[in-house]
Amino acid sequence: MCGRYAASNNPDDLEVEFEAILADDAPNVPADYNVAPTDPVYAVRTRKPKDDDQQPYRELSVVSWGLVPSWAKDRKIGSKMFNARVESLTDKPAFRKAFERRRALIPADGWYEWMVTGSGAKGAVKQPYFMTPEDGSVLALAGLWEIWGTRPDLLLTCTVITIPAVGPLVEVHDRMPFVLPRERWDAWLDLEQHDPEVLLEPTPLEVVESLERRPVGPEVGNVKNNGPQLLERVDLGRADQEQAQQLSFDNPE
């Protein structure tokens, strides 16, 4: 599953990359190298103007990571709904309507996953990896968005869709975020497109094979840690027993 990711691009660059317009009321979201559930994040969503003569457009919005359905009694449910399994999108009440009407793209530098490498006194020993494009491009993670609450205290939230891992990522974890290549962004954000067969075709293998699987240090396991140093590659051959125990203790899953 995807429980942590990195997002360092500024809104100006994201507007250009996704051909979107920054929402007028969007607060500034600083670069975050250890995004965790309930954090504010950028999301690209389709907005339909009130004037029927105007065309829908892409808006770069700030949302809270962790979906809160409109019918939820408490926003705290969002801390548990940061991922949506692709297998349940069309039938689970929390996701069904959002999949039909409120799809989003979540920009990311890459995401973290913890691979089990052994066992220790405190349980499974896990090594964190950072999955990121080798060419440094931005990833678009398929997501859903929702509105919760009443005016003037409306809350925008999102979730990242996960799919079974494919290709070399299977070695790290059995699931992965639903990464969409650029040629599928239009269909995903199209308010008139509802066909699951078109929308939910798995991430192409060539996209997965273009990702670097970078081993990183245990510090990313603590949400209080942040900064580009979290993305630095570590030499697995130098990991000692103390580090292994720390990896087991800190992994967030």
Secondary structure, 3 states (H helix, E strand, C coil): CCCCEEECCCHHHHHHHHCCEECCCCCCCCCEEEECCCCEEEEEEEECCCCCCCCCEEEEEEEEECCCCCCCCCHHHHHHCCEEEHHHCCCCHHHHHHHHHCEEEEEECEEEEEEEEEEECCEEEEEEEEEEECCCCCEEEEEEEEEECCCCCCEEEEEEEEEECCHHHHHCCCEEECECCHHHHHHHHCCCCCCHHHHCCCCCHHHHHCEEEEEECHHHHCCCCCCHHHHCECCHHHCCHHHHHHHHHHCCC
